Amino acid sequence: MDYKLVCEYRDVALRPQHIAASGRTPEDVAAVIEMLEAIAVPVLVRIMHRPLSQDENDDMVLDVAINGQADSIVTNNIKDFRAAAERFGIQVLPPREFLIAFRKGESHHAS
C-alpha cells in the first residue's frame, strides 16, 4: 500500500453514502482502515506504467500492485482491472474468491 492509495480508500470509505450502506460509524470505518494500514506492506511506486486503464484511480491501484509485486488485486471491478493486471502476472479476484483462496493457503499477497 502507498500513501496515495490509503488517502483514496479513506476518501471513498468515509463518504456519507458508504457509511450509511455499511451501517457503521465513521469511527468504525476509520478504525478498519487503520488496521489495514498497520498490516499493509509499504510500497514505493518507482515506475508508473501509465496509462493502463481508462480510470486514473485504477492506474494508481495497478501501480502499487506492480511495484509491490502483488499476486492479486482484490476488487469487485474485475472488468476494468483484469487485462492490465494480467499483463504483469497479477490475478484479479472478487473479495469472495480471494477469501476462499486465502483460507486454503493459495494466495499470499494482494493489493
C-alpha positions as a Markdown table, in Angstrom:
| # | Residue | x | y | z |
|---|---|---|---|---|
| 1 | Met | 0.0 | 0.0 | 0.0 |
| 2 | Asp | 1.2 | 3.5 | -0.6 |
| 3 | Tyr | 0.1 | 6.9 | 0.8 |
| 4 | Lys | -2.0 | 7.9 | -2.2 |
| 5 | Leu | -3.9 | 4.7 | -2.1 |
| 6 | Val | -4.6 | 5.0 | 1.6 |
| 7 | Cys | -5.9 | 8.5 | 1.1 |
| 8 | Glu | -8.2 | 7.3 | -1.7 |
| 9 | Tyr | -9.5 | 4.5 | 0.5 |
| 10 | Arg | -10.3 | 6.9 | 3.3 |
| 11 | Asp | -12.0 | 9.3 | 0.9 |
| 12 | Val | -14.2 | 6.7 | -0.6 |
| 13 | Ala | -14.9 | 4.7 | 2.5 |
| 14 | Leu | -15.9 | 7.7 | 4.6 |
| 15 | Arg | -18.4 | 9.1 | 2.0 |
| 16 | Pro | -21.8 | 9.5 | 3.7 |
| 17 | Gln | -23.5 | 7.0 | 1.3 |
| 18 | His | -20.9 | 4.4 | 2.0 |
| 19 | Ile | -21.1 | 4.9 | 5.8 |
| 20 | Ala | -24.9 | 4.6 | 5.5 |
| 21 | Ala | -24.7 | 1.4 | 3.4 |
| 22 | Ser | -22.2 | -0.1 | 5.9 |
| 23 | Gly | -24.3 | 0.5 | 8.9 |
| 24 | Arg | -21.2 | 1.6 | 10.8 |
| 25 | Thr | -19.9 | 4.8 | 12.2 |
| 26 | Pro | -17.2 | 6.9 | 10.5 |
| 27 | Glu | -15.0 | 6.0 | 13.5 |
| 28 | Asp | -15.6 | 2.3 | 12.9 |
| 29 | Val | -14.6 | 2.7 | 9.2 |
| 30 | Ala | -11.5 | 4.7 | 10.1 |
| 31 | Ala | -10.5 | 2.0 | 12.6 |
| 32 | Val | -10.7 | -0.7 | 9.9 |
| 33 | Ile | -8.6 | 1.4 | 7.5 |
| 34 | Glu | -6.0 | 2.0 | 10.4 |
| 35 | Met | -5.9 | -1.8 | 10.9 |
| 36 | Leu | -5.2 | -2.3 | 7.2 |
| 37 | Glu | -2.5 | 0.3 | 7.3 |
| 38 | Ala | -0.9 | -1.5 | 10.3 |
| 39 | Ile | -0.6 | -4.8 | 8.4 |
| 40 | Ala | 0.0 | -3.4 | 4.9 |
| 41 | Val | 3.4 | -3.6 | 3.3 |
| 42 | Pro | 4.5 | -0.1 | 2.3 |
| 43 | Val | 5.2 | 0.2 | -1.4 |
| 44 | Leu | 7.3 | 2.9 | -3.1 |
| 45 | Val | 6.0 | 3.4 | -6.6 |
| 46 | Arg | 9.1 | 3.9 | -8.6 |
| 47 | Ile | 7.8 | 3.1 | -12.1 |
| 48 | Met | 4.4 | 4.2 | -13.3 |
| 49 | His | 3.1 | 2.1 | -16.3 |
| 50 | Arg | 0.5 | 4.6 | -17.5 |
| 51 | Pro | -1.9 | 4.7 | -18.9 |
| 52 | Leu | -3.1 | 1.2 | -18.2 |
| 53 | Ser | -6.8 | 1.7 | -17.8 |
| 54 | Gln | -9.5 | 4.3 | -18.6 |
| 55 | Asp | -9.7 | 5.4 | -14.9 |
| 56 | Glu | -6.8 | 7.2 | -13.4 |
| 57 | Asn | -7.7 | 5.8 | -9.9 |
| 58 | Asp | -7.4 | 2.2 | -11.4 |
| 59 | Asp | -3.9 | 3.1 | -12.6 |
| 60 | Met | -3.0 | 4.1 | -9.1 |
| 61 | Val | -4.0 | 0.7 | -7.8 |
| 62 | Leu | -2.2 | -1.0 | -10.6 |
| 63 | Asp | 1.0 | 1.0 | -10.0 |
| 64 | Val | 1.0 | -0.1 | -6.3 |
| 65 | Ala | 0.3 | -3.7 | -7.3 |
| 66 | Ile | 3.0 | -3.8 | -9.9 |
| 67 | Asn | 5.7 | -2.1 | -7.9 |
| 68 | Gly | 4.7 | -4.1 | -4.8 |
| 69 | Gln | 4.9 | -7.4 | -6.7 |
| 70 | Ala | 1.4 | -8.3 | -5.6 |
| 71 | Asp | 0.0 | -11.7 | -6.5 |
| 72 | Ser | -3.6 | -10.4 | -6.7 |
| 73 | Ile | -5.8 | -7.3 | -6.8 |
| 74 | Val | -9.0 | -7.8 | -4.8 |
| 75 | Thr | -11.9 | -5.9 | -6.3 |
| 76 | Asn | -15.4 | -6.2 | -7.5 |
| 77 | Asn | -14.3 | -4.2 | -10.5 |
| 78 | Ile | -12.9 | -7.2 | -12.4 |
| 79 | Lys | -13.5 | -6.0 | -16.0 |
| 80 | Asp | -11.6 | -2.7 | -15.5 |
| 81 | Phe | -8.5 | -4.4 | -14.0 |
| 82 | Arg | -8.2 | -7.8 | -15.5 |
| 83 | Ala | -6.5 | -7.1 | -18.9 |
| 84 | Ala | -3.9 | -4.6 | -17.5 |
| 85 | Ala | -3.1 | -6.7 | -14.3 |
| 86 | Glu | -2.7 | -10.0 | -16.3 |
| 87 | Arg | 0.0 | -8.3 | -18.4 |
| 88 | Phe | 2.1 | -8.2 | -15.3 |
| 89 | Gly | 1.1 | -11.6 | -14.0 |
| 90 | Ile | -1.3 | -10.3 | -11.3 |
| 91 | Gln | -4.6 | -12.1 | -10.9 |
| 92 | Val | -7.8 | -10.1 | -10.3 |
| 93 | Leu | -10.3 | -11.6 | -7.9 |
| 94 | Pro | -13.5 | -10.6 | -6.3 |
| 95 | Pro | -13.3 | -10.5 | -2.5 |
| 96 | Arg | -15.2 | -13.7 | -2.0 |
| 97 | Glu | -12.9 | -15.7 | -4.3 |
| 98 | Phe | -9.8 | -14.2 | -2.7 |
| 99 | Leu | -11.0 | -15.1 | 0.8 |
| 100 | Ile | -11.7 | -18.7 | -0.3 |
| 101 | Ala | -8.2 | -18.9 | -1.9 |
| 102 | Phe | -6.6 | -17.2 | 1.2 |
| 103 | Arg | -8.2 | -19.7 | 3.6 |
| 104 | Lys | -6.9 | -22.6 | 1.5 |
| 105 | Gly | -3.5 | -21.0 | 1.6 |
| 106 | Glu | -3.4 | -20.4 | -2.2 |
| 107 | Ser | -3.0 | -16.6 | -2.2 |
| 108 | His | -0.4 | -14.8 | -0.2 |
| 109 | His | -0.3 | -11.1 | -1.0 |
| 110 | Ala | -2.7 | -8.7 | -2.6 |
| 111 | Ser | -3.1 | -5.0 | -3.3 |
